[in-house]
Amino acid sequence: MQVVSNTSPLSNLSIVGQLDLLRNRYGQVLIPEAVNRELAALSHPVALERLSRAFRDDWLKVCPLSDSALAREHEQRVDLGEAEAIALAEHLRADKLIIDDRLGRELARERGVAAAGILGELLFAKAQGALSSVGAIVDRLQSDARFYIRDDLREMILRQAGE
């Protein structure tokens, strides 16, 4: 399975110590150059070390974008990291793009790219027995990573997780 990620799922999961959920599920995650630059600019030293380890372990990889015109077109609607991630997923015909931004997910789906966010990844991990509590991770995402989630969406996710 070929998977591309935008910045925020990787940075947020790194901050809360759950980055390996992606490694365990997908084996390898690809990112474009813009996402790599955004990750390198993180101000959270522990998250940076976790991301560095993922690069060293060779499961998180930078994949050059061969068609920057497509990314520039996407930049009219989303930021550069999202634009390049969507363009890379399109170019590679990736099985999935992991992206949390609503506009980015909408654009990806319009372009025929299957998109998912980290809340879905947390639900999957719990269903597989890799997490005991989605709620505890969501709490940490909100407090430590400043992850925004609407109250009604949080309630729905926790219901789906059986919490």
mmCIF file of the C-alpha atoms, coordinates in Angstrom:
data_MODEL
# 
_entry.id   MODEL 
# 
loop_
_atom_site.group_PDB 
_atom_site.id 
_atom_site.type_symbol 
_atom_site.label_atom_id 
_atom_site.label_alt_id 
_atom_site.label_comp_id 
_atom_site.label_asym_id 
_atom_site.label_entity_id 
_atom_site.label_seq_id 
_atom_site.pdbx_PDB_ins_code 
_atom_site.Cartn_x 
_atom_site.Cartn_y 
_atom_site.Cartn_z 
_atom_site.occupancy 
_atom_site.B_iso_or_equiv 
_atom_site.pdbx_formal_charge 
_atom_site.auth_seq_id 
_atom_site.auth_comp_id 
_atom_site.auth_asym_id 
_atom_site.auth_atom_id 
_atom_site.pdbx_PDB_model_num 
ATOM 1   C CA . MET A 1 1   ? 0.000   0.000  0.000   1.00 0.00 ? 1   MET A CA 1 
ATOM 2   C CA . GLN A 1 2   ? 1.388   3.381  -0.984  1.00 0.00 ? 2   GLN A CA 1 
ATOM 3   C CA . VAL A 1 3   ? 0.646   6.176  1.495   1.00 0.00 ? 3   VAL A CA 1 
ATOM 4   C CA . VAL A 1 4   ? 1.482   9.891  1.406   1.00 0.00 ? 4   VAL A CA 1 
ATOM 5   C CA . SER A 1 5   ? 1.149   12.229 4.370   1.00 0.00 ? 5   SER A CA 1 
ATOM 6   C CA . ASN A 1 6   ? 0.806   15.921 4.961   1.00 0.00 ? 6   ASN A CA 1 
ATOM 7   C CA . THR A 1 7   ? 2.651   17.643 7.801   1.00 0.00 ? 7   THR A CA 1 
ATOM 8   C CA . SER A 1 8   ? 0.095   17.880 10.591  1.00 0.00 ? 8   SER A CA 1 
ATOM 9   C CA . PRO A 1 9   ? -0.683  14.158 11.003  1.00 0.00 ? 9   PRO A CA 1 
ATOM 10  C CA . LEU A 1 10  ? 3.029   13.401 11.312  1.00 0.00 ? 10  LEU A CA 1 
ATOM 11  C CA . SER A 1 11  ? 3.842   16.304 13.611  1.00 0.00 ? 11  SER A CA 1 
ATOM 12  C CA . ASN A 1 12  ? 0.792   15.771 15.820  1.00 0.00 ? 12  ASN A CA 1 
ATOM 13  C CA . LEU A 1 13  ? 1.331   12.023 16.175  1.00 0.00 ? 13  LEU A CA 1 
ATOM 14  C CA . SER A 1 14  ? 5.018   12.682 16.907  1.00 0.00 ? 14  SER A CA 1 
ATOM 15  C CA . ILE A 1 15  ? 4.173   15.163 19.648  1.00 0.00 ? 15  ILE A CA 1 
ATOM 16  C CA . VAL A 1 16  ? 1.915   12.648 21.428  1.00 0.00 ? 16  VAL A CA 1 
ATOM 17  C CA . GLY A 1 17  ? 4.261   9.688  20.925  1.00 0.00 ? 17  GLY A CA 1 
ATOM 18  C CA . GLN A 1 18  ? 2.042   7.790  18.499  1.00 0.00 ? 18  GLN A CA 1 
ATOM 19  C CA . LEU A 1 19  ? 3.952   8.122  15.219  1.00 0.00 ? 19  LEU A CA 1 
ATOM 20  C CA . ASP A 1 20  ? 4.587   4.378  15.091  1.00 0.00 ? 20  ASP A CA 1 
ATOM 21  C CA . LEU A 1 21  ? 0.871   3.792  14.526  1.00 0.00 ? 21  LEU A CA 1 
ATOM 22  C CA . LEU A 1 22  ? 1.510   4.814  10.915  1.00 0.00 ? 22  LEU A CA 1 
ATOM 23  C CA . ARG A 1 23  ? 4.616   2.660  10.607  1.00 0.00 ? 23  ARG A CA 1 
ATOM 24  C CA . ASN A 1 24  ? 2.815   -0.354 12.017  1.00 0.00 ? 24  ASN A CA 1 
ATOM 25  C CA . ARG A 1 25  ? -0.140  0.059  9.704   1.00 0.00 ? 25  ARG A CA 1 
ATOM 26  C CA . TYR A 1 26  ? 1.539   1.092  6.449   1.00 0.00 ? 26  TYR A CA 1 
ATOM 27  C CA . GLY A 1 27  ? 5.183   0.089  6.695   1.00 0.00 ? 27  GLY A CA 1 
ATOM 28  C CA . GLN A 1 28  ? 6.266   3.178  4.770   1.00 0.00 ? 28  GLN A CA 1 
ATOM 29  C CA . VAL A 1 29  ? 4.958   6.733  4.469   1.00 0.00 ? 29  VAL A CA 1 
ATOM 30  C CA . LEU A 1 30  ? 6.046   9.138  1.726   1.00 0.00 ? 30  LEU A CA 1 
ATOM 31  C CA . ILE A 1 31  ? 6.178   12.917 1.991   1.00 0.00 ? 31  ILE A CA 1 
ATOM 32  C CA . PRO A 1 32  ? 7.001   15.695 -0.480  1.00 0.00 ? 32  PRO A CA 1 
ATOM 33  C CA . GLU A 1 33  ? 9.811   18.229 0.028   1.00 0.00 ? 33  GLU A CA 1 
ATOM 34  C CA . ALA A 1 34  ? 7.494   20.962 1.396   1.00 0.00 ? 34  ALA A CA 1 
ATOM 35  C CA . VAL A 1 35  ? 6.248   18.642 4.129   1.00 0.00 ? 35  VAL A CA 1 
ATOM 36  C CA . ASN A 1 36  ? 9.835   17.702 4.966   1.00 0.00 ? 36  ASN A CA 1 
ATOM 37  C CA . ARG A 1 37  ? 10.724  21.398 5.356   1.00 0.00 ? 37  ARG A CA 1 
ATOM 38  C CA . GLU A 1 38  ? 7.663   22.022 7.547   1.00 0.00 ? 38  GLU A CA 1 
ATOM 39  C CA . LEU A 1 39  ? 8.530   19.040 9.756   1.00 0.00 ? 39  LEU A CA 1 
ATOM 40  C CA . ALA A 1 40  ? 12.129  20.252 10.099  1.00 0.00 ? 40  ALA A CA 1 
ATOM 41  C CA . ALA A 1 41  ? 10.812  23.595 11.378  1.00 0.00 ? 41  ALA A CA 1 
ATOM 42  C CA . LEU A 1 42  ? 8.900   22.047 14.297  1.00 0.00 ? 42  LEU A CA 1 
ATOM 43  C CA . SER A 1 43  ? 9.703   23.674 17.617  1.00 0.00 ? 43  SER A CA 1 
ATOM 44  C CA . HIS A 1 44  ? 9.016   20.517 19.647  1.00 0.00 ? 44  HIS A CA 1 
ATOM 45  C CA . PRO A 1 45  ? 12.384  18.797 20.290  1.00 0.00 ? 45  PRO A CA 1 
ATOM 46  C CA . VAL A 1 46  ? 10.950  15.412 21.301  1.00 0.00 ? 46  VAL A CA 1 
ATOM 47  C CA . ALA A 1 47  ? 8.733   15.299 18.209  1.00 0.00 ? 47  ALA A CA 1 
ATOM 48  C CA . LEU A 1 48  ? 11.729  16.249 16.051  1.00 0.00 ? 48  LEU A CA 1 
ATOM 49  C CA . GLU A 1 49  ? 13.725  13.363 17.493  1.00 0.00 ? 49  GLU A CA 1 
ATOM 50  C CA . ARG A 1 50  ? 10.868  10.931 16.854  1.00 0.00 ? 50  ARG A CA 1 
ATOM 51  C CA . LEU A 1 51  ? 10.622  12.136 13.262  1.00 0.00 ? 51  LEU A CA 1 
ATOM 52  C CA . SER A 1 52  ? 14.403  11.893 12.838  1.00 0.00 ? 52  SER A CA 1 
ATOM 53  C CA . ARG A 1 53  ? 14.240  8.307  14.050  1.00 0.00 ? 53  ARG A CA 1 
ATOM 54  C CA . ALA A 1 54  ? 11.492  7.567  11.504  1.00 0.00 ? 54  ALA A CA 1 
ATOM 55  C CA . PHE A 1 55  ? 13.740  8.914  8.726   1.00 0.00 ? 55  PHE A CA 1 
ATOM 56  C CA . ARG A 1 56  ? 16.748  6.958  10.040  1.00 0.00 ? 56  ARG A CA 1 
ATOM 57  C CA . ASP A 1 57  ? 14.658  3.790  10.247  1.00 0.00 ? 57  ASP A CA 1 
ATOM 58  C CA . ASP A 1 58  ? 13.774  4.473  6.611   1.00 0.00 ? 58  ASP A CA 1 
ATOM 59  C CA . TRP A 1 59  ? 10.021  4.124  6.900   1.00 0.00 ? 59  TRP A CA 1 
ATOM 60  C CA . LEU A 1 60  ? 9.354   7.864  6.541   1.00 0.00 ? 60  LEU A CA 1 
ATOM 61  C CA . LYS A 1 61  ? 10.770  8.975  3.201   1.00 0.00 ? 61  LYS A CA 1 
ATOM 62  C CA . VAL A 1 62  ? 10.951  12.157 1.167   1.00 0.00 ? 62  VAL A CA 1 
ATOM 63  C CA . CYS A 1 63  ? 9.754   11.601 -2.371  1.00 0.00 ? 63  CYS A CA 1 
ATOM 64  C CA . PRO A 1 64  ? 10.528  14.369 -4.868  1.00 0.00 ? 64  PRO A CA 1 
ATOM 65  C CA . LEU A 1 65  ? 7.578   15.834 -6.692  1.00 0.00 ? 65  LEU A CA 1 
ATOM 66  C CA . SER A 1 66  ? 8.184   15.624 -10.426 1.00 0.00 ? 66  SER A CA 1 
ATOM 67  C CA . ASP A 1 67  ? 5.314   17.928 -11.406 1.00 0.00 ? 67  ASP A CA 1 
ATOM 68  C CA . SER A 1 68  ? 5.446   21.169 -9.434  1.00 0.00 ? 68  SER A CA 1 
ATOM 69  C CA . ALA A 1 69  ? 2.855   22.778 -11.741 1.00 0.00 ? 69  ALA A CA 1 
ATOM 70  C CA . LEU A 1 70  ? 0.170   20.577 -10.247 1.00 0.00 ? 70  LEU A CA 1 
ATOM 71  C CA . ALA A 1 71  ? 1.165   21.605 -6.722  1.00 0.00 ? 71  ALA A CA 1 
ATOM 72  C CA . ARG A 1 72  ? 1.112   25.282 -7.727  1.00 0.00 ? 72  ARG A CA 1 
ATOM 73  C CA . GLU A 1 73  ? -2.414  24.787 -9.049  1.00 0.00 ? 73  GLU A CA 1 
ATOM 74  C CA . HIS A 1 74  ? -3.478  23.262 -5.722  1.00 0.00 ? 74  HIS A CA 1 
ATOM 75  C CA . GLU A 1 75  ? -1.900  26.161 -3.815  1.00 0.00 ? 75  GLU A CA 1 
ATOM 76  C CA . GLN A 1 76  ? -4.809  28.313 -4.915  1.00 0.00 ? 76  GLN A CA 1 
ATOM 77  C CA . ARG A 1 77  ? -6.895  26.403 -2.366  1.00 0.00 ? 77  ARG A CA 1 
ATOM 78  C CA . VAL A 1 78  ? -4.522  24.971 0.259   1.00 0.00 ? 78  VAL A CA 1 
ATOM 79  C CA . ASP A 1 79  ? -1.092  25.689 1.718   1.00 0.00 ? 79  ASP A CA 1 
ATOM 80  C CA . LEU A 1 80  ? 2.134   24.522 0.075   1.00 0.00 ? 80  LEU A CA 1 
ATOM 81  C CA . GLY A 1 81  ? 2.623   21.359 2.156   1.00 0.00 ? 81  GLY A CA 1 
ATOM 82  C CA . GLU A 1 82  ? -0.920  20.216 1.507   1.00 0.00 ? 82  GLU A CA 1 
ATOM 83  C CA . ALA A 1 83  ? -0.675  21.152 -2.174  1.00 0.00 ? 83  ALA A CA 1 
ATOM 84  C CA . GLU A 1 84  ? 2.497   19.110 -2.640  1.00 0.00 ? 84  GLU A CA 1 
ATOM 85  C CA . ALA A 1 85  ? 1.149   16.173 -0.620  1.00 0.00 ? 85  ALA A CA 1 
ATOM 86  C CA . ILE A 1 86  ? -2.014  16.043 -2.736  1.00 0.00 ? 86  ILE A CA 1 
ATOM 87  C CA . ALA A 1 87  ? -0.001  16.389 -5.961  1.00 0.00 ? 87  ALA A CA 1 
ATOM 88  C CA . LEU A 1 88  ? 2.402   13.636 -4.871  1.00 0.00 ? 88  LEU A CA 1 
ATOM 89  C CA . ALA A 1 89  ? -0.476  11.323 -3.973  1.00 0.00 ? 89  ALA A CA 1 
ATOM 90  C CA . GLU A 1 90  ? -2.046  12.014 -7.367  1.00 0.00 ? 90  GLU A CA 1 
ATOM 91  C CA . HIS A 1 91  ? 1.197   11.472 -9.253  1.00 0.00 ? 91  HIS A CA 1 
ATOM 92  C CA . LEU A 1 92  ? 1.975   8.204  -7.453  1.00 0.00 ? 92  LEU A CA 1 
ATOM 93  C CA . ARG A 1 93  ? -1.654  7.088  -7.540  1.00 0.00 ? 93  ARG A CA 1 
ATOM 94  C CA . ALA A 1 94  ? -1.239  6.500  -3.822  1.00 0.00 ? 94  ALA A CA 1 
ATOM 95  C CA . ASP A 1 95  ? -3.736  4.336  -2.026  1.00 0.00 ? 95  ASP A CA 1 
ATOM 96  C CA . LYS A 1 96  ? -4.197  6.958  0.666   1.00 0.00 ? 96  LYS A CA 1 
ATOM 97  C CA . LEU A 1 97  ? -3.319  10.490 1.657   1.00 0.00 ? 97  LEU A CA 1 
ATOM 98  C CA . ILE A 1 98  ? -3.221  11.217 5.374   1.00 0.00 ? 98  ILE A CA 1 
ATOM 99  C CA . ILE A 1 99  ? -4.327  14.803 5.830   1.00 0.00 ? 99  ILE A CA 1 
ATOM 100 C CA . ASP A 1 100 ? -6.324  16.489 8.590   1.00 0.00 ? 100 ASP A CA 1 
ATOM 101 C CA . ASP A 1 101 ? -7.218  19.804 6.989   1.00 0.00 ? 101 ASP A CA 1 
ATOM 102 C CA . ARG A 1 102 ? -10.841 19.750 5.805   1.00 0.00 ? 102 ARG A CA 1 
ATOM 103 C CA . LEU A 1 103 ? -10.164 21.792 2.660   1.00 0.00 ? 103 LEU A CA 1 
ATOM 104 C CA . GLY A 1 104 ? -7.203  19.587 1.832   1.00 0.00 ? 104 GLY A CA 1 
ATOM 105 C CA . ARG A 1 105 ? -9.276  16.410 2.210   1.00 0.00 ? 105 ARG A CA 1 
ATOM 106 C CA . GLU A 1 106 ? -12.005 17.913 0.020   1.00 0.00 ? 106 GLU A CA 1 
ATOM 107 C CA . LEU A 1 107 ? -9.513  18.850 -2.699  1.00 0.00 ? 107 LEU A CA 1 
ATOM 108 C CA . ALA A 1 108 ? -7.869  15.427 -2.535  1.00 0.00 ? 108 ALA A CA 1 
ATOM 109 C CA . ARG A 1 109 ? -11.200 13.659 -2.924  1.00 0.00 ? 109 ARG A CA 1 
ATOM 110 C CA . GLU A 1 110 ? -12.138 15.944 -5.837  1.00 0.00 ? 110 GLU A CA 1 
ATOM 111 C CA . ARG A 1 111 ? -8.874  14.857 -7.462  1.00 0.00 ? 111 ARG A CA 1 
ATOM 112 C CA . GLY A 1 112 ? -9.664  11.176 -6.887  1.00 0.00 ? 112 GLY A CA 1 
ATOM 113 C CA . VAL A 1 113 ? -7.286  10.681 -3.970  1.00 0.00 ? 113 VAL A CA 1 
ATOM 114 C CA . ALA A 1 114 ? -8.534  8.678  -0.987  1.00 0.00 ? 114 ALA A CA 1 
ATOM 115 C CA . ALA A 1 115 ? -7.935  10.788 2.103   1.00 0.00 ? 115 ALA A CA 1 
ATOM 116 C CA . ALA A 1 116 ? -8.074  10.083 5.825   1.00 0.00 ? 116 ALA A CA 1 
ATOM 117 C CA . GLY A 1 117 ? -7.152  11.935 8.991   1.00 0.00 ? 117 GLY A CA 1 
ATOM 118 C CA . ILE A 1 118 ? -5.500  10.913 12.212  1.00 0.00 ? 118 ILE A CA 1 
ATOM 119 C CA . LEU A 1 119 ? -8.784  10.435 14.050  1.00 0.00 ? 119 LEU A CA 1 
ATOM 120 C CA . GLY A 1 120 ? -9.606  7.610  11.662  1.00 0.00 ? 120 GLY A CA 1 
ATOM 121 C CA . GLU A 1 121 ? -6.110  6.233  12.165  1.00 0.00 ? 121 GLU A CA 1 
ATOM 122 C CA . LEU A 1 122 ? -6.667  6.251  15.936  1.00 0.00 ? 122 LEU A CA 1 
ATOM 123 C CA . LEU A 1 123 ? -9.977  4.411  15.543  1.00 0.00 ? 123 LEU A CA 1 
ATOM 124 C CA . PHE A 1 124 ? -8.301  1.805  13.340  1.00 0.00 ? 124 PHE A CA 1 
ATOM 125 C CA . ALA A 1 125 ? -5.460  1.365  15.840  1.00 0.00 ? 125 ALA A CA 1 
ATOM 126 C CA . LYS A 1 126 ? -7.911  0.823  18.688  1.00 0.00 ? 126 LYS A CA 1 
ATOM 127 C CA . ALA A 1 127 ? -9.933  -1.678 16.655  1.00 0.00 ? 127 ALA A CA 1 
ATOM 128 C CA . GLN A 1 128 ? -6.679  -3.584 16.003  1.00 0.00 ? 128 GLN A CA 1 
ATOM 129 C CA . GLY A 1 129 ? -5.756  -3.564 19.693  1.00 0.00 ? 129 GLY A CA 1 
ATOM 130 C CA . ALA A 1 130 ? -2.820  -1.187 19.225  1.00 0.00 ? 130 ALA A CA 1 
ATOM 131 C CA . LEU A 1 131 ? -4.427  1.509  21.425  1.00 0.00 ? 131 LEU A CA 1 
ATOM 132 C CA . SER A 1 132 ? -6.362  1.104  24.638  1.00 0.00 ? 132 SER A CA 1 
ATOM 133 C CA . SER A 1 133 ? -7.954  4.565  24.546  1.00 0.00 ? 133 SER A CA 1 
ATOM 134 C CA . VAL A 1 134 ? -8.681  6.920  21.676  1.00 0.00 ? 134 VAL A CA 1 
ATOM 135 C CA . GLY A 1 135 ? -9.940  9.518  24.150  1.00 0.00 ? 135 GLY A CA 1 
ATOM 136 C CA . ALA A 1 136 ? -6.630  9.676  26.005  1.00 0.00 ? 136 ALA A CA 1 
ATOM 137 C CA . ILE A 1 137 ? -4.753  10.310 22.750  1.00 0.00 ? 137 ILE A CA 1 
ATOM 138 C CA . VAL A 1 138 ? -7.302  12.900 21.603  1.00 0.00 ? 138 VAL A CA 1 
ATOM 139 C CA . ASP A 1 139 ? -6.912  14.666 24.966  1.00 0.00 ? 139 ASP A CA 1 
ATOM 140 C CA . ARG A 1 140 ? -3.130  14.766 24.452  1.00 0.00 ? 140 ARG A CA 1 
ATOM 141 C CA . LEU A 1 141 ? -3.524  15.918 20.853  1.00 0.00 ? 141 LEU A CA 1 
ATOM 142 C CA . GLN A 1 142 ? -5.694  18.790 22.034  1.00 0.00 ? 142 GLN A CA 1 
ATOM 143 C CA . SER A 1 143 ? -3.506  19.794 24.984  1.00 0.00 ? 143 SER A CA 1 
ATOM 144 C CA . ASP A 1 144 ? 0.017   19.038 23.740  1.00 0.00 ? 144 ASP A CA 1 
ATOM 145 C CA . ALA A 1 145 ? -0.314  19.507 19.959  1.00 0.00 ? 145 ALA A CA 1 
ATOM 146 C CA . ARG A 1 146 ? -3.103  22.098 19.994  1.00 0.00 ? 146 ARG A CA 1 
ATOM 147 C CA . PHE A 1 147 ? -5.105  19.840 17.679  1.00 0.00 ? 147 PHE A CA 1 
ATOM 148 C CA . TYR A 1 148 ? -8.510  21.332 16.958  1.00 0.00 ? 148 TYR A CA 1 
ATOM 149 C CA . ILE A 1 149 ? -11.549 19.073 17.016  1.00 0.00 ? 149 ILE A CA 1 
ATOM 150 C CA . ARG A 1 150 ? -15.162 20.182 17.195  1.00 0.00 ? 150 ARG A CA 1 
ATOM 151 C CA . ASP A 1 151 ? -17.032 18.935 20.254  1.00 0.00 ? 151 ASP A CA 1 
ATOM 152 C CA . ASP A 1 152 ? -19.605 17.042 18.181  1.00 0.00 ? 152 ASP A CA 1 
ATOM 153 C CA . LEU A 1 153 ? -16.864 15.313 16.165  1.00 0.00 ? 153 LEU A CA 1 
ATOM 154 C CA . ARG A 1 154 ? -14.998 14.393 19.339  1.00 0.00 ? 154 ARG A CA 1 
ATOM 155 C CA . GLU A 1 155 ? -18.167 12.852 20.786  1.00 0.00 ? 155 GLU A CA 1 
ATOM 156 C CA . MET A 1 156 ? -18.811 10.906 17.575  1.00 0.00 ? 156 MET A CA 1 
ATOM 157 C CA . ILE A 1 157 ? -15.218 9.567  17.463  1.00 0.00 ? 157 ILE A CA 1 
ATOM 158 C CA . LEU A 1 158 ? -15.357 8.499  21.106  1.00 0.00 ? 158 LEU A CA 1 
ATOM 159 C CA . ARG A 1 159 ? -18.710 6.770  20.515  1.00 0.00 ? 159 ARG A CA 1 
ATOM 160 C CA . GLN A 1 160 ? -17.215 4.916  17.570  1.00 0.00 ? 160 GLN A CA 1 
ATOM 161 C CA . ALA A 1 161 ? -14.279 3.929  19.779  1.00 0.00 ? 161 ALA A CA 1 
ATOM 162 C CA . GLY A 1 162 ? -16.707 2.625  22.422  1.00 0.00 ? 162 GLY A CA 1 
ATOM 163 C CA . GLU A 1 163 ? -15.522 5.158  24.970  1.00 0.00 ? 163 GLU A CA 1 
# 
